[in-house]
Amino acid sequence: MKYLHIIAEGNSEEEFIRKVLGQHLARFGVYVYCQRVHTGGNKTHPVKGGLGRIPKYRPVIRALERWIDADRNREQVYYSTMLDLYAFPKDAESPYSEAIQSIEDKYKRVRELEKAMLEKHGHPKLIPYVQLHEFETLLLVDLDRLKVMYPDCKKPIDKLKNETAGKNVELINEGLTTAPSKRIIAAVPQYEVQKSTVGPIVAQDIGIDLLKQKCPHFNEWVTKLEKLGDVE
């Protein structure tokens, strides 16, 4: 039996890990626990609902350090992350260096960032993962599933479906108005306040197998996690 602790960026990722990815990995003998990184200001200046991003890398460092320290006497425990490349922190403690930010090839960029995360944390059982470009990328795999949740928005969803048809959804960019979540919100405005509930449901409806098929980097990550079940 293997245990996997995943640090998630937000509510949507946390729900997806608990209810979708966790159920999938249990079939491989890998049992998942998830912890969400705090993204909402501080005690003096709280931000209701969070900032929707990780403002600095320190919360990730603290979360991993606390979890690793708590597990120091346990075997067969592994760690991972599900953080968005979109708005990934760029502060002094972040592994997202200017050199990595300048890499044009997004696949090479995200792999170099994950490599830098592994080097920074220096834990042999850490499997860093950074989502290209954010959680909503996964929903673009099959937008017909979104229409089931929002039947009154079929026309704008179909328009978005046409705009993204034939594209590698992992490469749909991280612009302030063109990132995956921004495109979905433009088509379905109510998704903005419902995404942590609706997003994981839609992803579950699409299914891990199709998500792996359409998202190469996501597939690499999930395949690594599945193989933990074979580790002696």
C-alpha positions as CSV (number, residue, x, y, z in Angstrom):
1,M,0.0,0.0,0.0
2,K,1.4,3.4,-1.0
3,Y,0.3,6.8,0.3
4,L,0.4,10.0,-1.8
5,H,0.1,13.4,-0.3
6,I,-0.7,16.2,-2.8
7,I,-0.5,19.9,-2.3
8,A,-3.3,21.6,-4.3
9,E,-3.5,25.2,-5.4
10,G,-7.2,25.8,-4.8
11,N,-10.6,24.4,-4.1
12,S,-11.2,23.1,-7.6
13,E,-7.9,21.2,-7.6
14,E,-8.5,19.9,-4.1
15,E,-12.0,18.6,-5.0
16,F,-10.6,17.1,-8.3
17,I,-7.9,15.3,-6.4
18,R,-10.1,14.0,-3.7
19,K,-13.1,12.9,-5.8
20,V,-11.6,12.0,-9.2
21,L,-7.9,11.5,-9.2
22,G,-7.9,9.8,-5.7
23,Q,-10.6,7.3,-6.8
24,H,-8.6,6.5,-10.0
25,L,-5.3,6.0,-8.1
26,A,-6.9,3.8,-5.5
27,R,-7.3,1.1,-8.2
28,F,-3.5,1.0,-8.4
29,G,-3.1,0.7,-4.7
30,V,-2.1,4.3,-4.2
31,Y,-4.1,6.2,-1.5
32,V,-4.3,9.9,-1.9
33,Y,-4.5,12.7,0.7
34,C,-4.8,16.3,-0.3
35,Q,-4.0,19.6,1.3
36,R,-4.9,23.0,-0.2
37,V,-2.4,25.8,-0.1
38,H,-3.7,29.0,1.6
39,T,-4.2,31.7,-1.0
40,G,-6.2,34.3,1.0
41,G,-4.1,37.2,2.4
42,N,-3.2,37.0,6.1
43,K,-4.7,37.5,9.5
44,T,-4.4,41.3,9.2
45,H,-5.7,41.5,5.7
46,P,-7.8,38.5,4.9
47,V,-9.1,38.0,1.4
48,K,-12.5,36.3,1.4
49,G,-12.5,33.3,-0.9
50,G,-8.7,33.6,-1.4
51,L,-6.8,35.3,-4.2
52,G,-7.4,32.6,-6.7
53,R,-3.7,32.1,-7.0
54,I,-0.6,31.5,-4.8
55,P,0.9,35.0,-4.3
56,K,4.2,33.7,-3.0
57,Y,6.0,30.3,-2.9
58,R,6.5,30.2,0.8
59,P,3.1,28.5,1.6
60,V,4.1,25.6,-0.7
61,I,7.4,25.3,1.1
62,R,5.7,25.3,4.5
63,A,3.0,22.8,3.5
64,L,5.5,20.3,2.1
65,E,7.9,20.7,5.1
66,R,5.1,20.2,7.6
67,W,3.7,17.1,5.8
68,I,7.2,15.5,5.4
69,D,8.1,16.2,9.0
70,A,4.8,14.6,10.2
71,D,5.6,11.5,8.1
72,R,9.2,11.1,9.0
73,N,8.7,7.7,10.6
74,R,6.4,6.4,7.9
75,E,7.5,4.4,4.9
76,Q,5.9,4.2,1.4
77,V,4.8,7.9,1.5
78,Y,5.1,10.0,-1.6
79,Y,4.4,13.7,-2.3
80,S,3.2,15.7,-5.2
81,T,1.7,19.0,-6.2
82,M,-1.0,20.3,-8.5
83,L,-0.2,23.9,-9.1
84,D,-1.1,26.1,-12.1
85,L,1.5,27.5,-14.4
86,Y,-0.9,30.4,-14.8
87,A,0.2,33.0,-12.2
88,F,2.8,30.7,-10.7
89,P,4.6,32.7,-8.0
90,K,7.7,34.5,-9.1
91,D,9.1,35.8,-5.8
92,A,12.6,35.3,-4.5
93,E,11.9,31.9,-3.0
94,S,10.1,30.6,-6.1
95,P,11.9,28.1,-8.3
96,Y,10.2,29.8,-11.3
97,S,13.4,31.7,-12.3
98,E,13.6,34.3,-15.0
99,A,15.6,31.8,-17.1
100,I,12.7,29.3,-16.9
101,Q,10.1,32.0,-17.5
102,S,11.9,32.9,-20.8
103,I,11.6,29.4,-22.3
104,E,9.2,29.7,-25.2
105,D,8.3,26.0,-25.5
106,K,5.7,25.6,-22.8
107,Y,6.3,21.8,-22.3
108,K,10.0,22.4,-21.8
109,R,9.3,25.4,-19.5
110,V,7.0,23.4,-17.2
111,R,9.3,20.4,-17.1
112,E,12.2,22.7,-16.2
113,L,10.1,24.3,-13.5
114,E,9.2,20.9,-12.0
115,K,12.9,20.0,-12.1
116,A,13.7,23.2,-10.2
117,M,11.0,22.4,-7.7
118,L,12.5,19.0,-7.1
119,E,16.0,20.5,-6.6
120,K,14.7,23.2,-4.3
121,H,12.8,20.8,-2.0
122,G,15.4,18.0,-2.3
123,H,13.1,15.2,-1.3
124,P,13.6,11.8,-3.1
125,K,9.9,11.0,-3.0
126,L,8.6,14.3,-4.3
127,I,6.9,14.2,-7.8
128,P,6.3,17.9,-8.6
129,Y,3.5,18.7,-11.1
130,V,2.6,22.0,-12.6
131,Q,-0.6,22.1,-14.7
132,L,-0.5,23.6,-18.1
133,H,-1.9,26.3,-17.7
134,E,-4.6,25.8,-15.1
135,F,-7.2,23.4,-13.9
136,E,-9.8,24.5,-16.4
137,T,-7.6,23.3,-19.2
138,L,-9.0,19.8,-18.4
139,L,-12.6,21.0,-19.0
140,L,-11.7,22.1,-22.5
141,V,-11.1,18.5,-23.4
142,D,-14.9,17.9,-23.8
143,L,-17.0,21.1,-23.6
144,D,-20.2,19.1,-24.3
145,R,-20.0,17.9,-20.7
146,L,-20.2,21.6,-19.6
147,K,-23.4,22.0,-21.5
148,V,-25.0,19.3,-19.4
149,M,-24.4,21.6,-16.3
150,Y,-25.4,24.8,-18.1
151,P,-28.1,23.9,-20.7
152,D,-29.0,27.6,-21.0
153,C,-25.5,28.4,-22.3
154,K,-25.3,26.0,-25.2
155,K,-24.7,28.6,-27.8
156,P,-21.8,30.4,-26.2
157,I,-20.3,27.0,-25.1
158,D,-20.6,25.8,-28.7
159,K,-18.8,29.0,-29.8
160,L,-16.0,28.2,-27.4
161,K,-15.9,24.6,-28.6
162,N,-15.4,25.9,-32.1
163,E,-12.7,28.3,-31.0
164,T,-10.7,25.5,-29.3
165,A,-11.5,22.7,-31.8
166,G,-8.4,20.9,-33.0
167,K,-6.1,22.7,-30.6
168,N,-3.9,21.1,-27.9
169,V,-5.8,22.4,-24.9
170,E,-2.6,22.3,-22.7
171,L,-1.2,25.0,-24.9
172,I,-4.1,27.4,-24.7
173,N,-2.4,30.4,-23.3
174,E,-2.3,32.1,-19.9
175,G,-3.5,35.6,-21.0
176,L,-5.6,37.6,-18.6
177,T,-8.6,37.2,-20.8
178,T,-7.7,34.1,-22.8
179,A,-6.7,31.6,-20.2
180,P,-8.9,28.5,-20.0
181,S,-10.9,29.7,-17.0
182,K,-11.4,33.2,-18.5
183,R,-12.7,31.6,-21.7
184,I,-15.2,29.4,-19.8
185,I,-16.4,32.3,-17.6
186,A,-17.0,34.4,-20.8
187,A,-19.2,31.7,-22.1
188,V,-20.8,30.8,-18.7
189,P,-20.6,33.8,-16.3
190,Q,-22.0,31.8,-13.4
191,Y,-19.1,29.3,-13.6
192,E,-17.0,31.9,-11.8
193,V,-18.7,31.4,-8.5
194,Q,-19.4,27.8,-9.0
195,K,-16.1,26.5,-10.4
196,S,-14.9,24.7,-7.3
197,T,-18.1,22.6,-7.4
198,V,-18.9,22.3,-11.1
199,G,-15.3,22.0,-12.4
200,P,-14.5,18.7,-10.6
201,I,-17.9,17.3,-11.6
202,V,-17.3,18.1,-15.3
203,A,-13.8,16.6,-15.1
204,Q,-15.1,13.5,-13.5
205,D,-17.8,13.2,-16.2
206,I,-15.0,13.5,-18.9
207,G,-13.0,10.8,-17.2
208,I,-9.3,10.4,-16.4
209,D,-8.7,8.2,-19.5
210,L,-9.8,10.9,-21.9
211,L,-8.0,13.6,-19.9
212,K,-4.8,11.6,-20.2
213,Q,-5.4,11.0,-23.9
214,K,-5.8,14.7,-24.7
215,C,-3.4,16.3,-22.2
216,P,0.2,14.9,-22.6
217,H,1.7,16.6,-19.6
218,F,-1.2,15.6,-17.4
219,N,-0.8,12.1,-18.7
220,E,2.9,12.0,-17.8
221,W,2.0,13.0,-14.2
222,V,-0.9,10.6,-13.7
223,T,1.1,7.7,-15.2
224,K,4.0,8.3,-12.7
225,L,1.5,8.3,-9.9
226,E,-0.1,5.0,-11.1
227,K,3.3,3.4,-11.2
228,L,3.8,4.1,-7.5
229,G,1.6,1.1,-6.9
230,D,4.4,-1.1,-8.4
231,V,7.2,0.3,-6.3
232,E,8.6,-2.2,-3.8
